[in-house]
Amino acid sequence: MKRLRAAALPGACLLCSLASGCGAALTATPAPMVAAAQEYRLGAGDVIRINVHQHPDLSVESRIAEGGDVSHPRLGPVRVGGQTVTAAERTIAERLRAGGFVQQPQVTIVLMTQRIQ
């Protein structure tokens, strides 16, 4: 009986090390992929989701028009074509602040469908 317990010990150690998160680094997103997503320039035909933190009434999903504008129900047309996702987030946040909709808007944009190039 003692031999069975001793033989099971290495397997138990492996199980404990995996459960404690030693393998967590294997699931991390590579930095170049994240950087490439930030550098992507939005354009006509892209479908984006604009999320305004704690303001679901200001969040919207829309297709970017040929002229580079996205239609927002409260802001009207907003030019985001040619901008990076980060720059477009800033543009929309500034418009929300200037329009008096949100004092400190936290805007995130998710690219839902990428245009065919």
C-alpha positions as CSV (number, residue, x, y, z in Angstrom):
1,M,0.0,0.0,0.0
2,K,2.8,2.4,0.8
3,R,4.3,1.9,-2.8
4,L,1.0,3.0,-4.4
5,R,1.0,6.2,-2.4
6,A,4.6,6.9,-3.3
7,A,3.9,6.3,-7.0
8,A,1.0,8.7,-7.0
9,L,3.0,11.5,-5.4
10,P,4.6,12.8,-8.7
11,G,1.2,13.0,-10.4
12,A,-0.3,14.8,-7.4
13,C,2.6,17.3,-7.5
14,L,2.0,17.9,-11.2
15,L,-1.7,18.4,-10.6
16,C,-1.1,20.9,-7.8
17,S,1.4,22.9,-9.8
18,L,-1.1,23.2,-12.7
19,A,-3.9,24.1,-10.4
20,S,-1.8,26.9,-8.8
21,G,-1.4,28.7,-12.1
22,C,2.0,27.6,-13.2
23,G,0.7,27.0,-16.8
24,A,-1.1,30.4,-16.9
25,A,1.6,32.0,-19.1
26,L,0.7,29.6,-21.9
27,T,-2.7,31.3,-22.5
28,A,-1.4,34.9,-22.7
29,T,-2.2,36.9,-25.8
30,P,1.0,37.7,-27.8
31,A,1.9,41.4,-27.6
32,P,2.3,41.8,-31.4
33,M,-1.4,40.8,-31.9
34,V,-2.6,43.4,-29.4
35,A,-0.4,46.1,-31.0
36,A,-1.7,45.2,-34.5
37,A,-5.3,45.6,-33.3
38,Q,-4.5,49.0,-31.8
39,E,-2.9,50.2,-35.1
40,Y,-5.8,49.0,-37.3
41,R,-7.3,52.0,-39.2
42,L,-11.1,52.0,-39.3
43,G,-12.7,52.5,-42.7
44,A,-15.9,52.3,-44.7
45,G,-17.6,49.0,-44.3
46,D,-16.3,48.2,-40.9
47,V,-18.9,47.4,-38.3
48,I,-18.0,48.7,-34.8
49,R,-19.6,48.5,-31.4
50,I,-19.3,51.7,-29.4
51,N,-19.5,51.0,-25.6
52,V,-19.9,53.9,-23.2
53,H,-19.2,52.6,-19.7
54,Q,-22.2,52.8,-17.4
55,H,-24.3,54.4,-20.2
56,P,-25.9,51.6,-22.2
57,D,-28.3,54.1,-23.8
58,L,-25.3,55.7,-25.5
59,S,-23.8,52.4,-26.7
60,V,-24.5,51.5,-30.3
61,E,-23.4,49.1,-33.1
62,S,-23.0,50.7,-36.5
63,R,-21.4,50.4,-39.9
64,I,-18.9,53.0,-41.0
65,A,-20.3,54.8,-44.1
66,E,-18.4,55.5,-47.3
67,G,-17.4,59.0,-46.1
68,G,-15.9,57.6,-42.9
69,D,-18.7,58.6,-40.6
70,V,-20.5,56.4,-38.1
71,S,-24.0,57.3,-37.1
72,H,-24.7,57.8,-33.4
73,P,-28.2,58.4,-32.1
74,R,-27.3,61.3,-29.8
75,L,-24.2,62.7,-31.5
76,G,-25.3,62.3,-35.2
77,P,-22.5,61.5,-37.7
78,V,-19.0,61.1,-36.2
79,R,-15.9,60.9,-38.4
80,V,-13.9,57.9,-37.4
81,G,-12.7,56.6,-40.8
82,G,-8.9,56.6,-41.1
83,Q,-8.5,56.7,-37.3
84,T,-7.1,54.0,-35.1
85,V,-9.5,52.4,-32.7
86,T,-7.8,54.3,-29.8
87,A,-8.1,57.6,-31.7
88,A,-11.8,56.9,-32.5
89,E,-12.5,56.2,-28.9
90,R,-11.0,59.6,-27.9
91,T,-13.0,61.3,-30.7
92,I,-16.3,59.9,-29.5
93,A,-15.4,60.6,-25.8
94,E,-14.7,64.2,-26.6
95,R,-18.0,64.6,-28.5
96,L,-19.9,63.0,-25.5
97,R,-18.2,65.4,-23.1
98,A,-18.7,68.5,-25.3
99,G,-22.3,67.6,-25.9
100,G,-22.9,67.4,-22.1
101,F,-24.0,63.8,-22.3
102,V,-21.2,62.4,-19.9
103,Q,-18.7,64.4,-17.8
104,Q,-16.0,61.8,-17.9
105,P,-16.9,59.3,-20.7
106,Q,-15.1,55.9,-20.9
107,V,-15.5,54.7,-24.4
108,T,-14.3,51.5,-25.9
109,I,-14.8,50.4,-29.5
110,V,-14.9,46.8,-30.6
111,L,-14.4,45.9,-34.3
112,M,-17.3,43.5,-34.9
113,T,-16.8,43.0,-38.7
114,Q,-13.8,44.0,-40.6
115,R,-14.3,45.4,-44.1
116,I,-13.2,43.4,-47.1
117,Q,-10.0,44.9,-48.6
